[in-house]
Every structure is written in C-alpha cells, then in structure tokens.
C-alpha cells in the first residue's frame, strides 16, 4: 500500500483529503506542526507528497527545495492561486506535478496513480518495442535516434502504455490531459493522437496505436 503525505493547513480540507485517499486504498500521513514541515515529511518516508504552497512559517516551495536535497520522492504541488509563476517555481524546484484548488477528486486520484506508476517503473528502465521510455526527458530513445514528445503526447503515451493492449477511452485521455472543467475541443485530442502516432512511426513503430471507433485507442 502506497503512503501519501498530506501537507495542508486547513483542517477540513486535510480531513477530506485523508478520507478520499484512504477510501481509494492509500495509507496517509500528515503534518500538524508546520514549524518542522520538511523534517516531518522526511521522517515519514512517504511514496508521494501532496504539498500545499500556502502553509504557515514557510511556503511550500521552500519546503520542496529543502526536501529535494534529501529525497526524490514524487511531489504534487497544490495551490489556490493560478499564477504561472507558482507553476514555474514549483517545477524548477523539482515538483512532479501541479494542481490548483478547487480540484476535481477524480483528476487528483488519476494524477497520483500515474505518478506512482512512473516512480515504480523508473527503477528499471521501461521499453516499448525496443525503445527506451525516458519519462524525465519526455522522450523515446532507440535505433540511434531520440524522439522528444510534447507534455501532452507523453501523457497520452504513458496512459496507453500503462494500459498496454487495453482500450483507453477518449474521456480518460481528456481527463488526464486537462484538469479543469472548461470545454475542450475534442479535435485537440485527435491532433495529439495523430502527432504521437506519426512520431512512433518515425521511430520504427508502425501501426502502434489502433483506433477503436466510439471506444478509444489501443497501444499494441
């Protein structure tokens, strides 16, 4: 059972997160003394950290920078602000993902699941049809070439690779790509799939993605 450490100073939100995660099969831990946040996280040795930016004594970005000197445990930054500066700083300090409040619980769980799968699989290099999948660089390496995927292409590829041989429906792909409730043109997903399919073909993986009409896609 994976352990998720919650850094959230609002007791009601912390309780809701704890209930959500425990009901989804995760073990949880949290901090209540925010004067020693980084030390408490490191002592807990979790598998993933949900780290709010706005916490007492020290902001979450400083906590992230401190713990990154000791551990590469995956971190999802959480904030109520929508400033791009927050996202840039979080990623530059070593965050693995970033989500804003109020967040959709289903999307949060999908993000957590995807990151935990990557962290486990990255212990041993994963391959696809002889290509090395480099999540850190967002690229596929093989046959003397390296193909860099966009962030969206990598999200699509990783979700399909994690469900190899199974149909991944369009709704699941859309949810993984966009973490808001705004209307998203379905054509955008089709374009991303097309580009990914083309890049895989260029790397020698023809017919890698099968389209199942009215169902979704399969990575073969």
N, C-alpha and C positions, 0 to 999 in steps of 0.2 A: 504494500500500500504506500503510495507516494505521500510525502508530507509537504504541506503548503504553509508557509509562514505569512501571516497577515500583519501588515503594518498600517493601521488605520486608527486615528484618534477619536473618531466618532463612535461611541459605544453601540448605538443602534445599527449603524452600517456594519460594524465589526461583527455584531451578533448575526446579522443577516448573511454576511459572507461565510461565517463559520457554519451556519446551518446549511446553506447552499452547497458548500464544498463537502461537508460530512455526508449529506444526503446523496452526493454524487460519488461517494466511495473514497474520499480522500481523508487522510489524517490532517489535523490542523494544529497550529500553534500561533501565538500572537504576543505582542509586546504591550505592556500597560505602563511601564516606566520608560518614558521617552528620553530620559537623560542618558540612557545607555543602550540606545536602539541597536547600533551596529554590533556591539558586544553580545547582546541577547540573540540577535539573528545568527551570528557565527556559532554561538554555544548550542543553538537548537539543531544546527546542521540539517536544514530542510532540503527538499528536492527542487522547490521553486518558491520564489518570494513575490508576494503582491505588495508593492511598496508605494504608498501614497506620497506625493510630493510635499503636500502641506501638512506637516506634523510639528508638534512642539519642540522647542530647544534648537533643532537643526532641521533644515529641509531635506526632503528625501533624496535629492540629487547628491548632496554631500554624504549622506549615508551610503548611497550607491558607490560613490567614489572610494569611500573607506573600505567597504566590504570587497570591492573588486581587487584590492591589494592582497586579499587573503583567499578568495574563492571565485570560481567561475560558475557558481550556481545560477541558473536562469532567473531573470528578474523581469517582471512586468510592472512598469510604472503606471500609477493611477492618479488622475488629477481631475479637478472640476474645471480647470481652465482649458482653453482651446488654443492657446498661443503656440505657434510653430516653434518659438524659441524653447519652450519646455521640451518639446519632442526632440529637437536638435541636441540640446544639452543632455537629455537623458540617454540618447543613443551614443553620444560622444563619450559619456562616462561608462558605457558598457551595458545599457539595458537591452534586453532581448525583444521587448515589445512595449507598446504604449497604448493605453486605453483611457478614454475620458468618461467622467460621470455626467449624467446617469448612464450606466452601461446596461446593455442587454445581457441578462444572466446566461442565456444560451450561447451568445457570442463569446462571453468571457470563458465559459467552460470549453468551447472549441479552441480558443487561443491557448488555454492551459494545456489541454490534451495534445495539441500539435507541438508545443514547445517541449513537453515532457517526452514525447516520442522522439523528437530530434535529439534531445540530450542523451537519451539511452542509445540510440543508433549511432551517434557520432563517436562512441567509444571505439567502435570498429567501423572502418570506412565502408559506407554502403555503396553499392554499384547498381547500375541499371544497364543491361545489355553490354557489359564491359566498360561502361563509362563510370568514372568516379563522380559521385554526387557530393559537391563541396557546398554545404549549407552556409558556412561562414562567408564565402566569397560569392555565393549565389550563382554557381557555375557548374557545368558538366565538363569533365576532362577525360580525353581518350583519343586514340588514333592520332596522336601527335598534335591534337588541337584542343583548345579550350573555348567553350561557348558560354558567354555570360548571359544569364537570364535577368529580366526585369524583376522587381519585387513581386508584382502580380503573377508573372509567369512562374516564378519559383513557388509561390503559394499554391497555385493550381497544380503544378507538377508534384509537389510534396504531398498534397492531399490525395492525389491519384496514386502516387507511389505507395503511400501508407495503406491504400486500399487496392493494391495490385490485383488485377483480374476481376474486380467487382465494379459494378456500376456506381459511379459517383454522380448524383443528380445535380442539376443546374442550381437548385435552391441552396444546396450545401456549399457549392462553389461560390455563389453570390454572397452567402453569409460569411464565408472565410475571407472574402476579398474586401467587403465593405462593412464597417462596424457602426453604421448609423441607419436611421430609419428613412433617409431620403430616398426618393425614387431614383433607381439606377437603370439606365437604358440597357436592355438585355443584349443589344448589339455589342456593347463593350466587352461582355464575357466572350462572345463569339469571336471577336477580334483577337483577344488574348489567347484563346484556344488555337486559333489559326496561326498566330505567330509562334507559339510554342511548338505546334506540330511541324512548322517549317524548320525551326531550329533543330529539332530532333532528327529530321530528315537530313539536314546538312551534316549532322554528326554521325550519320550512317544508320540511324534508327528509323527506317521507313515504316509506315503504317503503325506507328507506335500508339496512336490514340484512335480508338474506334468510337464513332458516334452512334448512339442508340436513340433514334427519334422518339421524342416525348418522354425519354427516360434520363439520359445523361451521357456520360463518357466512360470508357474503359481504357486503362493503360495496359498494354499487352506486352 
